[in-house]
Amino acid sequence: MIDNFINGAFVPSSAQRSLPITSPLDGSLLDEVLCSTAADLDNAVQAAAAAFPGWSRTPIKERVQVFYRYKTLLERDGQELAALVSRENGKTLDEAVAEIGKCIELTEFATSLPQLVIGDVLEVSRGVECRAEHVPLGVVASIVPFNFPAMVPHWTIPNALALGNCMIIKPSEKVPLTLQRVAALLKEAGLPDGVFNMVNGDSEIVQAICDHPGIEAVSFVGSTRVAKLVYQQATHRFKRCLALGGAKNHLLVLPDARPDMTAQHVVASMSGCAGQRCMAASAMVGVGAVDHIIEKIVEEARKIVPGRNLGAVISFEAKQRIERYITEAEQQGAKVLVDGRNAQVPGKENGTYVGPTVIDRVKPGMAVATEEIFGPVIAIIRVDDIDAALAIENASPYGNAASVFTQSGSHARFVMEHAQAGMIGVNVGVPVPREPFSFGGWNESRFGAGDITGTPSIEFWTQLKKTTVKWDSL
C-alpha cells in the first residue's frame, strides 16, 4: 500500500477507500493507494507550517545546497527512476530516461535562483533608502498529472522550495510510485522534515487542498475542465492559483517544407509519450500541395511500433476513448491512412496500446480536429493558404503551442506574429522552451497569471516586500 509522506516520514493514510495502481505496459497490478482524508491533509499542512519559519529564514544560498545534492542523487538513481516511470506510466524506457534528464535540468535551474532573486536597493533621496526583496508565501500545494510522473512535479518542487516555501504535493492516483522515490531522495539530500510532504488521493483531496485555509497557493496541471474547477475553487478561497489545462496544438505544413525532416518531427510530436502530453501535435494543417509530405509522414508513422518505440496509453478507458475518435472521424468521411486501433503487443496482451494513427481529409469541425485526444493520433486538415491555416489554429479555444514547417523566413515570421499560442515553433514539432525560458500557454490552456517554470515562476512562488528606511543626517 502506498503511504503518504508527512514530516519526513512515510505514514499510512487514515482512509479506508483504496484504488489499484495498474501498469499500462501489461495490465499487471503494481500496488494500491489509499485516498487520503481531510485529516491527513491537515496533518501535512501542520507539518509544513511548523517547518516554514526555519526553512524560510535559511539563506537561499544554503537552501539551494540541498538541490545541488539532490541533483547528484537524480543522476545516481536515474536509471532506477526511469524504470519506475516507465512501469507505472507506460511510456518507453528511452522516454522515461529523457524525462529524468529534464528533472535534472529543472533542478539545475533552481540552484541558480540566488543569482536571480537578489532584490533591489536604491537611495531614493538623501538619507532615504528603498529596498525590494522576494519573500516566500508559506505553505503551498502542487497537484500534478499522470503523464509525466517525474518531470511535471519538478516544474514546481525545486523552485518553490528553493525560494523558501514548504510544499504539499498531490500526485496522480494513477502514478504515485515515482513521487514516493522523489520524497526519499529529497530527504537523503538533506531537506528538513516538513518542507516537502506528499498526500495521495483523487478528486476529493484536490477539493480539500483548494479549500484548506493553511495553503497560500495552488498550482495544477491537468485537463482544461479540471483546471477551470481548481482555479475557480482556489481563487474563491482567496488563494493564488496557476492552473495549466489541455491543448490542441496545430502544425502548419507548407509545401516548401523539407519532407523528410517535417515528417520526422510531425510523427515524433504526435506519437512521443503515446501522445499523452499537452505539447503533442494532434492536428496538422496542410497548406496547398503537400501530398508529397503526407506520404513521408505515413512512411514515418509505420516505423512506430507499439511495445518497441511506442509506449502504452494510461488505461483501458483511455484506449477506448482514443479509438472512438478514430472511428467517428472515419464514419464522418475522413480517410485513415495509418490505423492504430486494436493494437496488441505479443506477451503483453493486457497492455493498453494504441498504434500510431494518421487521418487525412479531416474537416475543421470534426471532434478529432477540435478536441484534445491525448493519444498517438494526428488529424490532417487541408487548406488553400496560410491565412486559412492560421484561422483554424486561432479558432481553437486552447493556446498552448503552434508550429510552422517552411523554408520561407517571411512565412515563418507571419506565423510567429499571428498564431495565438504561448509557445511557437519553426520547424520544431514540440516547441518546449528550455530553462531559463518558461513553459506556459494562453487562453484555455492556462488559468492564472505567469508561467510555471523559468524566471516567471519566481513571481508565482514569492511576493515582494518593500522597505523604506530613513536616517537623520549627521
N, C-alpha and C positions, 0 to 999 in steps of 0.2 A: 504494500500500500504506500502510495506517495504521500510524504509528510509535508507540512508547511515548514518554513524556515523563519523563525522568530527569535530575535535577540541572540543571534549567533548559534542557534541550535536547531536541529530538526525535531519538530514536535508534531504529534498527531492532531488532526482536526477533531473538534468536538461533534462534528456532523455524523449522521447515520447514512446519508444518501451518497452513493458512490457511482462512478462512471468508469467503463472499461477504457483502457488505452490499447489500441489495436494498431499493429504495423500495417501500413498500406502496401508494403512490399509483398507480403504473403498472407495477410489476414491473421497472423498469429497474435495472441493476447500477450502484451508486454507487461501489463500491470493494471492496477486500478487506482483511481484518485478520488478522495473524498471531497465533496463540495462543502467548502468551509462555511461557517455561520458568521453572523454579525459579531458574535462574541469573539471568534477567532480574529477577525479583522481588528476589533477593538484592542485585543492583546498586542497585535503587531503595531498599531498606531501608538499605543502607550510605550512600547519598547523604542520606537523611532523617536518619539517626543523626548524620552529620557536621554537618548543618545545625542540629540541635536545640540544642546548647549556646548558640550565638549568638542564635538566634531566641527561645528561652525566656527568655534574660536581657534581651532587649529589652523595655523597659517597655511594658505593654499599651497605654498611650495612644499610643505610637509604632507598635505593631503595627497598630492599627486605622486608622492613616492610610493604609495600603495599601488597606484596604477602602473608605475614602472615595473614593480614586482609582478603584478597581475599579468601584464603583457608577456613577461617571461614564462609564466605558467601556461598561458594560452599557447605559446609556441611549443612548450614542452609536451602538452597534452593535446595538441591539435588533431592528431590522427584519431585519438580516442573520442574526442568531442565530435569530429566529423562523422565517425561511425554511428554515434548516438543520434545525431541529427538525421542521418540517412534512415536509420531504423525506425524512428518514430514519425518522421515526416514523409518518407517515401522518395525523396529526391536521390539522384545518383550520388555515389561517393565523391566523384570529382566536383560536383556542385556543392556538396557539403564542405569539402576542403576549401573551396573558394569562399564559402560563407564564413568559415572561421578566419580566413585571411582578412576578410572585411572587418570582422570583430577586432582583430589586431590593429588594423588601420584606424578604426574609430577610437580605440583605447590610446593609441599614439597621439591622436588629436587632443584628447583630454589632458595628456601630460604637458601640452603646450599652453594650457589655459593661464598659468601665471604670467605669461607674456602678453596675454590678450585682455586681462581684467585689471590692469594696473591703476585704473582710475585717472582722474584729472584733478589738478590743483592749480590755482591761479590767484595771485594778489590782484584783486579787482580794483582796489583803491588803497591809498596809503594806510597801512595797518590793518586792512581787511582782507581776509583770505577765504576763498570759496573752494570747497573740495567736494568731489562726487566719487562714490565708490559703489561697486556691486556687492550686495549682501544677499545671502541665501534666503529662500522663502520659509523653510521649515520642513514639515513632513509633506512629501509629495507622493504621487502614485503614477504608475505606468501600467497600462493594460495593453497586452501585446497579442498578436495573432499566431495562427498555426504555421503560416507558410515559410517563415524564417525563424525557427526556434531559438537561434543564437544571434543573428545579425540585428533584427529589429529591436530586441532588448538592449543591444549595445548602441542603438541610436540615443538611448536615454540614460542608461546606467552610468557610464563613465563621466559624462558631462554633468549630470545632475548631482552626483556625489562629489566629484572633484570641486564643484562650486559651493559645496558646504551643506547641501540638503541631505535629509535622510529619506529613504525610499521604501514604499510598499509596491511590489510588483505582482501582477496577476497574469500568469502565463495562460495560454490557451489550454483548456482542459483536454485537448487532443494531443498536446505535445509538452507535457510538463517535465520530462526527464532531463532535457538539456539544461534547463534553468536550475534544476537541483544541483547539477555538477558545477554550474557557474557560481552558485551560492557557496559551495565548498571551496572553490578556488579563491573567491574574494576573501573568505575567512583565512585561508592559507597565506594570502598576500598581506595579511595584517590589518584588514579593515575592522575597525572596532565593532563590537557586538551592538546590534540595534540599528546600525546605519543602513543596512540593507536587509529587507525582510520580504519573504515570498508567501503569498496566500493563494491557495488553489481554489478553483470553483468555476461556476458557469455564470449565467446572466444575473443570478441573484447576488453574487458577491460584487459584480460590476455595479449594480444599483447601490449596494451598500457603500462602495468606495465613493461614488458620486455624492452620496448623502452625508458621509461622515464629517462632522464638524471639525475634526482634528486634522483633516487633509487640506492643504492650501492650494494645490494644483494637481490637475489630472491630464496626462497625455494618453492618447488612444490611437491605435492603428487597427483597421479592420474594414468592414463593408461600409458603404455610404449610409445605408439605412441605420445601422447601429451607431455610426459616428455621429449622426444627427441627434439621436436619442441621448448619447453620452454628453454631447456638447450642451444640449438643452438642459439636461438634468444637473450637470455640474455647475453651469453658469447660473442656473436658477438658485443654487445654493451659494452663489457668490464666489465660486472658485475660479481661478484661472484655468483655462482649458484649451488644449490644442488637439483636435481630433482629425486624423487622416482617414479618408474614405477610399472608395474604389476608383476605377478608371475605365476609360475606353480609349486607348491610345491608337492614333492613326499614323500609319506610314504612308507618306505621299511619294509615289514612284513615278518619275518622269521618264520619257523614252530614251533620254541620253544617259541614264544611269548605267554604270558598269554592270552587266548582267551577273557575272559570277559573284562579285563582291556583294551586290544587292541581294541576291538570292540567299547567300550565306547569312547575312545579317537579318533578313526577314525571317528565315526559318529558325535561327537561333533565338530571336526575340520572341517568337510565338511559342516555341517548344521548351525553352530553358525553364528549369524547375517545373516542368509539366504545365507551363502556362500559368502557374499559381503565383503570380506576382503582379503588383499593381503597375509595374512598368512593362509588362508584356504587351506586345503589339497583337491585338486581336482583330484589327481592321486595316486593310491595305487599300488605298485609293490609287488605282492605276490611271494615269493621265495620258490619254491618247493611245498610240500604238505601242503597247507593252507586252504583246503576246510572247515575244522572244524572252522577256524577263520572267514571265509567269512559267514558261516551260522550264527554265532553270530552277525556279522555286519548287516546282513539282519534283525535279530530279533530286534536289537537296532534301526535301521532305522525306523522300523514300529512303534516304540514308539514316533516318532517325528510327531506331528500333526499340520498342518498349522492353525494359529489362536490361538493355545493353547501354544505350546512351540517352534513354528517356526514362525518367522515374515514374512512379505511380502518383495518381491524384489521391487526395487525403482520405476519401471514404467511398463506400459503395453508393451512397446518396449523391455525392459529387459526380461520380462516374455517370450515374443515370441522368442527372441534370444536364451535363455537358452533351451527352449523346442525344438528348431530346432537342437541344438547339440544332444539332446537325440534321436530324430527321425532319424537323419542322422547316428548315431552310430548303431542304431537298423537295419537300412537298409543295413549297411555295414557288418552285421553279428554278432555284439555284442549282448549279452543277457541282457535284462533289468530285474533285479531281484526285484527291488522296483521302481515303476513308479510314479513320481511326476507330470506328465503332467495333465493339465486340473483341477488343484486343485481349490476348492472353499470353502469359509468359510460361513456357514449359517448366513444370516443377513449382510454379507459384500461381496455381490456378485460382487461389483465393485472394490474390493481389488485385488492387483496383487500378487497372491501367486503361488509359485511352491513348490510342496511337495518334501520330501527327495527322492533322486534317486540314486540307486546303479546299476551300469552297469558292468557286468563281460565279460570276454573274449574280452577285447578291445585290438586291435593291436597298437603297438607303433606309427605308422604313422597316425592314425585317428585324426581328428581335436579335438575330445573330449579328446584325450590323450596329445595333444601338445599345445592347445590354452587355454588362461585364460577364464573360463566360467563365473565366478562371480555369481554363484548360488549354491544351495544345492545339488550338483551332485558329485559323486565320480566314477571315471573310474578305473577299476581293470585290470591291465596288469599282465600276468603270465610269469615268467621266471624260469630257472632251478637253477641258482646260484647267489650269491651275486655280482659277477663281472658283470653279465649281468644286474642286477638291478641298479648298480651304473652307468653303461654305459648309461642306459636310463635317469637317473637323470642328469647326467653330459652333455648329449646331448642337454638338454633344453637351449635355449638362455637366460632364466631367471636365477636368482641366489639368490632368497630371502631366502628360507628355505628348509630343508630336515630333515626327522626324520627316525629313525630305531626303530623297535619294536623287541626285542630279550631279552633273559636271558643270552646271551653269552657276556661276557666282551670283548673278543677278536674281535668278530664280530662288536660290538658297536664301539670299538676303530678304527677298519678298516674303518667304515663309517665316523666317525668323522674326520679322517685324509684325506679321499679321496673324500668326497662329495664336490662339487664346489658350495657352497652356503654360504651366510654370517651368517646365523643363523641355528644351528644344534640342533636337539633334540634326546634324547634317551628315549624311552617310554613316549614321550610327543607329543601330537598331534599339539599343537600350540606353538612352541619354541620361544616365545617372551621374551627377557631378561627383567628383572626388573631393575629399577634405582638403582645404578648409571650406570649399563651396558647399552649399547646403542642399538638403533634399526637401522638396515640398511642391505641391501642385496648387492649382487655383480652383475656383468655382466649387462644385460639389465633390471635389477630391480633397478639400481641406476646409475645416471649420475652426475659426480662430485665427489670430494674427501670428505672423512669423513662420519660421521653418523649424523642423525638429532636430536638425543636425547642424554642424558647422558653427560659424560665429553667430548667426541669428539665435541659436539655442541659448546663448548667454542671456539674452533679454527675457526668454521664457522662464528660465530657472532662477533668475535673480531679480531683485528690484534695486533701484538706485537710492542711495542715501546721500542727501546733500547737506553739507555742514558749512556754516558761515562763522568765522572766528574774527573777533576784533580785539586788538590790543592797543592800549593807550601809548602814544609816543613818549619816549623817554625825554 
